[in-house]
Amino acid sequence: MKDLALVSNEKRYSGKYVAIRSLKNKKVIAWGTDPLKVYEQAKKLGVREPVLLYVPEKDEVLIY
C-alpha cells in the first residue's frame, strides 16, 4: 500500500508549520511556528511553489 503521509517524522514537527517541495517530493525543507517565515525560507532555498502544511500536536483537534 502506498504511503499517504505528507510528512514523515511527525513528532519532530508536531505543532509546527512545514514546507515541502511538492506533493510528490515530500522532503521537508523548512519548518517553524510562523507560517509566513517558513514559506519565505522555502522560497529563499529556491523552491518556486512550496507546499505549506501544519502538523498538529498529538490529540489536537482541528476543525475546518
C-alpha positions in Angstrom: 0.0 0.0 0.0 1.2 3.5 -0.9 2.4 5.7 2.0 -0.2 8.5 2.3 1.6 10.6 5.0 2.5 14.0 3.8 5.3 14.4 6.4 7.4 11.7 7.9 8.8 12.1 11.5 5.7 14.0 12.6 6.8 14.0 16.2 9.7 16.3 15.2 7.4 18.8 13.6 4.5 18.5 16.0 2.7 21.8 16.4 4.7 23.5 13.7 4.3 24.6 10.1 6.4 22.8 7.5 7.2 23.5 3.9 7.8 20.6 1.4 8.9 20.9 -2.2 5.8 19.4 -3.7 3.1 16.7 -3.1 5.4 14.3 -5.0 8.6 15.3 -3.3 7.6 15.4 0.4 11.1 16.3 1.7 10.7 18.9 4.5 12.8 21.9 3.6 11.8 24.5 6.2 9.8 24.4 9.5 8.8 26.7 12.4 5.9 28.3 14.2 5.4 31.2 11.9 3.9 30.1 8.6 5.0 33.2 6.7 8.6 32.8 7.8 8.5 29.1 6.9 7.2 29.9 3.4 9.8 32.7 2.9 12.6 30.4 4.0 11.5 27.8 1.5 11.4 30.4 -1.3 14.9 31.5 -0.4 16.0 27.9 -0.9 14.9 28.2 -4.5 11.6 26.4 -4.3 9.2 28.2 -6.6 5.9 27.0 -5.2 6.5 25.3 -1.8 3.6 23.4 -0.2 2.9 24.7 3.4 1.4 22.3 5.9 0.6 22.4 9.6 1.5 19.3 11.6 -1.0 19.0 14.5 0.2 18.0 18.0 -0.8 14.6 19.3 -4.6 14.5 20.1 -5.1 18.1 18.7 -8.4 18.5 17.1 -8.7 20.8 14.0 -12.0 21.9 12.6 -12.2 23.4 9.1 
